[in-house]
Amino acid sequence: MRVLGGAASVASYLGVPPAHRTTRPGTHWRIPIGPGRYLTDAALLRGALVLAAIAELGSGEVARR
């Protein structure tokens, strides 16, 4: 596993694999998705994204956005 990006001038993209891809090689789901199941908890994802933005931009810049 590796972190994508790392530099503001470098863009990284990761495609979303189809739901049936649950094994290697390549991008796959570690926890299979299915009907009635969300990919993630939206509130937890938002919190993680806010923390990542603060780490990258600083709290003042995040507050202004």
C-alpha positions in Angstrom: 0.0 0.0 0.0 1.2 3.5 -0.7 0.0 7.1 -0.4 -0.9 8.7 -3.7 0.1 12.3 -4.3 2.3 13.8 -1.7 3.2 16.9 -3.7 0.7 19.7 -4.6 2.0 19.8 -8.2 1.5 16.1 -8.8 -2.0 14.7 -9.5 -2.8 11.1 -8.7 -5.9 9.2 -9.7 -7.3 5.9 -8.6 -10.1 4.2 -10.5 -12.9 2.6 -8.6 -12.8 -1.2 -9.2 -16.0 -3.0 -10.1 -17.9 -4.5 -7.2 -16.9 -8.1 -8.1 -13.2 -7.4 -7.9 -12.3 -8.7 -4.4 -8.9 -10.2 -4.9 -5.5 -9.3 -6.3 -3.9 -8.4 -8.6 -4.8 -4.8 -9.1 -7.2 -2.5 -7.4 -9.8 -4.5 -5.5 -12.2 -4.3 -2.6 -10.8 -5.6 0.7 -14.4 -5.7 2.1 -16.9 -6.7 -0.6 -19.7 -4.2 -1.2 -23.2 -5.2 -1.9 -26.8 -4.0 -2.0 -27.8 -1.8 0.9 -24.2 -1.3 2.1 -22.5 2.0 1.8 -18.8 2.1 0.8 -18.0 4.2 3.9 -19.5 6.1 6.7 -19.9 9.7 5.3 -19.3 11.4 8.6 -16.1 9.4 9.2 -14.9 10.1 5.7 -15.6 13.9 6.1 -13.6 13.9 9.3 -10.7 12.1 7.7 -10.7 14.5 4.7 -10.8 17.6 7.1 -7.8 16.2 9.0 -5.9 15.6 5.8 -6.7 19.1 4.5 -5.5 20.6 7.7 -2.3 18.6 7.6 -1.7 19.7 4.0 -2.9 23.3 4.0 -3.0 24.4 7.7 -6.1 25.1 9.8 -6.5 28.7 8.7 -6.7 27.9 5.0 -9.2 25.1 5.6 -11.4 27.4 7.7 -11.5 29.9 4.8 -12.7 27.4 2.3 
